[in-house]
């Protein structure tokens, strides 16, 4: 597909340059909600008492890893991936012993190994100036590629359509449209999380 999604990457890099390594640097409005998202995203891991490899797809500066370490979750083998060299450099400086991949999976993701679980937190919440159709095309191609790289399941979030008003720069997706796509193309085994108080929902999609 045409690489109009690079506009989204540019936006997040500008946030990092403006706000530094913080929740604002990855364009989350407040830290408390960001922490809630990390907890919800990790809920995709069904067997938390055994070791699992987890890829933080669109890892930014590895805030999810910070959350894992702070909460002493020692059964997760964490790796990060980001399309942005700026974010990967920052994350690698913070965690030099952790594996971080800098790649565009739509271009050259075939060499990426398989992971038990893949988490995509905030990858599909903003569409910036992309049209809804352009963003849907990007989402559907990306989520298909990512699902091929997991052994057990993935988690991702999108903006809800059950809101008072929709922002033009955000990706609001109807449940009917999304679940129809998932069942037809990827898997019928999924859980919708709409219970954590934000204007979005998270999907756990399993093999």
Secondary structure, 3 states (H helix, E strand, C coil): CCCCCHHHHHHHHHHHHHHCCCCHHHCCCCHHHHHHHHHHHHCCCCCCCCCEEEEEECCCCCHHHHHHHHCCCCCEEEEEEECCHHHHHHHHHHCCCCCEEECCHHHHHHHCCCEEEEEECCCCCECCCCCHHHHHHHHHHHHHHHHHCEEEEEEEEEECCCCCCCCCCECECCHHHHHHHHHHHCCCCEEEECCCCCCEEEEEEEC
